[in-house]
Amino acid sequence: MKNKRIGFIGAGNMATAIINGILGNNAKLPSELNVFDVDKAKLELMAQKGVEAASSCSELAEKSDIILLAVKPQNYDEVLNDIKDSVTDDKVIVTIAAGISIEYIRKRLGRNVPAVRVMPNTPLLLGKGASAVCPSENISEEELEEVSRMFSLSGDVAILPESKMNAVIAVNGSSPAYVYLFAKAMLDYAVSVGIDREAALSLICKTFEGSAEMLRSSGDSPDVLIDKVSSKGGTTIEALKVLRERNVPEAIIDAMAACTKRAEELGS
């Protein structure tokens, strides 16, 4: 099996997290990774890890077997135009931008390239990521395994059809922000009633961790777990009553639908 070189266009937080996962698990040698970024300081940080810095997008594309585009959606057209002449049909393109489809990539490159669309999330930075992965129809099992491993080294991976990739952004890509918003409200309340901020934050974080593990490991549905916390006539029932009266569950669903709609707009 050919030892494939992986190139990263963009050396921001997400690319750094993926590279750290690869190197931290000894999945590749630093010299088997290439990176390009317009920010020279970021390139210097990568060079310190032993990752080879390219002088341009096109040079990186020429040297890499798998090309991961870690730039913002609004920069995709410029980057794809830059690498267009350097991409051949045996190279794999990986997109991690919200709303950017496989067809979008192919149309702008003018090639039916093998491609993988991925929606990761920011906990990837801690090795606790959740990434949805969608391969094109013409990618080999070996290539898909290589790309999936890039993300599984820093968290969990789920394979989805592309028809679900815009919707899944609301499920794993944007959802950490919902959790942080909920945590902020909890923390604000704790401070308002005189609980030490650091103590409250510690309790809130551990509650989220434990609740997530209960969802993962208990075998119970969310509804059953809610019931197990809610004693008749108790405190939790009163809290849930207010949340339901304020239509919080419906608001979350509406927010996720808005997220999906925006993803569709970005990819049009």
Secondary structure by P-SEA (a helix, b strand, c coil): ccbbbbbbccccaaaaaaaaaaaaaccccccccccccccaaaaaaaaaacbbbbccaaaaaaaccbbbbcccccaaaaaaaaacccccccbbbbbccccccaaaaaaaaccccbbbbbbbcccccccbbbbbbbbcccccaaaaaaaaaaaaacbbbbbbccccccccccccccaaaaaaaaaaaaaaaaaaacccaaaaaaaaaaaaaaaaaaaacccccaaaaaaaacccccaaaaaaaaaaaaaaaaaaaaaaaaaaaaaaaaac
